[in-house]
């Protein structure tokens, strides 16, 4: 009996030891990416791409109430590997369908939780899954990103604070700062996505996906300065009006937890996209692949398109026999312009209602008459509203305006991504869908896949767009424009609001409220309509300005906002990018450069072989280096063997429609 007991103890110790030291390996379908998961006293993962270490061993854990740490002294109950080779349709996206091929490992642990790992040919991701019988309180989450060298980063730091005492309330509009990991900006946080620049031209972008009932992820330097660790906003328990025009809810008191949530749930994905060349980053589907599928069964009523927009141009129309401004006559002018140019929507931005109560109209705006006037001309109306005004009476607002014939809302001044706000965003999306309303989330954190889950959300801001740039003479806008397609756009569509018809060189650009201009050439602006993903895409300048430049307006009006196929032709982060997209049998091509002029070659091998195409081409004029509005329009015949060379001016661009 004594010997049996000793043998049992020996076996128990062996089993316990083996459970505390286990390694798992998961590779991508093409074998280039290898993820190693180490289960010791804690759980960590590391990622290699061929011979390059992308992510050094980095720990992960989830702390619940009662000091229960999912990931501390973990015990693996079982593991399951699976290979998935599938695809899904994406009718409101940059391509018709997405291939979703990956290898998966699910580690089930004692204490009713699992971690799911997926490895794709272009990256890797993991998420926690809990199966608790009762609701849980999440106190914190440990997300660690360690590296073997002090690599360069492109980081968007929290800068535009709505509350100087709270770094978690901001506009999520920042240029990228090029700093080493160890040089992380002091006294601030960075939000996602951000980029790491490795050797051998490889780069990685860090994202999160399927953010629901949970706060967004921020990062800061870890103690060793060799990587990053997570920060999350705690759950708000007291709020007050504040921020710009008192349109924000500022947090005056936070709880000591992130969220109280269901015990049986999946948590957000922590994802890394890895690219061997920069162009691959400009055509990536990771967020779509990780997002929860659509909760809207019938999406036939969701109509993407372009929008004639009033705010950026300050309602600045002229050569008319009425006083321009926020009034019925001005908006009829916008509607007439939209109808004539086959622009699908007109947005009525701030001022059409009382900002804090959008059930009360500006008496100078006859909304019902405008909706009827627009309908007769095949144009639909979108209304601007602050998040606060929508959130106060969401159901009543949506019910009222849907019955009037409004087609959607531009919801602004969200400026937070704590769990309470994230839940509100989902609630607004669902209630809007119930009333067949589309949504443009302006003043918004980065998209994390909700655009697939609720495809009635057609756009998001979370980008430092043209509206911001018109006041910022010291910002390097062409540098930013040639950076965001590789980083921010990977998260989802961008309400950048292009379309400036007053274009300026670097030395000539000046801030202006009522006659704003853009940095860079006319062709730079034209190319943005193909390069920047936006199923709901603004035309920022005034109808008067567009009609004075009808040739450019005609070109913009012909570019769709969703596509059947996308090809990233070439590019370097922060230098230039060239993207081609197909809708039906027509291709659309855009190329832009930073402030460096450069020679580029367009290789048309993406075209169908054996067929001839007519290309309508807008290229920088010979004098665009001095007069940024200068361009050349030509029509040429091309086929899949054609290669054409162009000279881009500083801040320049190239735009084509190829039939």
Buried (B, 14 or more C-beta within 10 A) or exposed (E): EEEEEEEEEEEEEEEEEEBBEBEBEBEBBEEBBBBBBBBBEBBBBBBBBEEBBBBBBBBBBBBBEEEBBBBBEBBBBEBEEEEEEEEEEBBBBBBBBBBBBBBBBBBBBEBBBBBBBBBBBBBBBBBBBBEBEEEBBBBBBBBBBBBBEEBBBBBBBBBBBBBEEBBBBBBBBBBBBBBEBEBBBEEBBBBBBBBBBBEEEBBBBBBBBBBBBBBBBBBBBBEEEBBBBBBBBBBBEEBEEBBBEBBBBBBBEBBEBBBBBEEBBBBBBBBBBBBBBBBBBBBBBBBBBBBBEBBBEEBEEBBBBBBBBBBBBBBBBEEEEEEBBBBBBBBBBBBBBBBBBEBBBBBBBBBBBEBBEBEEBBEBBBBEEBBBBBBEBEBBBBBBBBBBBBBBBBEEBBBBBBEEBBBBBBBBBBBBBBBBBBBBBBEBBBBBBBBBBBBBBBBBBBBBBBBBBBBBBBBBBBBBBBBBBBEBEEBBBBBBBBBBBBBBBBBBBBBBBBBBBBBBBBEEBEEBEEBBBBBBBBBBBBBBBBBBBBBBBBBBBBBBBBBEBEEBBEBBBBBBBBBBBBBBBBBBBBBBBBBBBBBEEBBBBBBBBBBBBBEBEBBBEBBEEEEEBEBBBBBBBEEBBEBBBBBEBEEEEBBBEBEBEBBBBBBBBBBBBBE
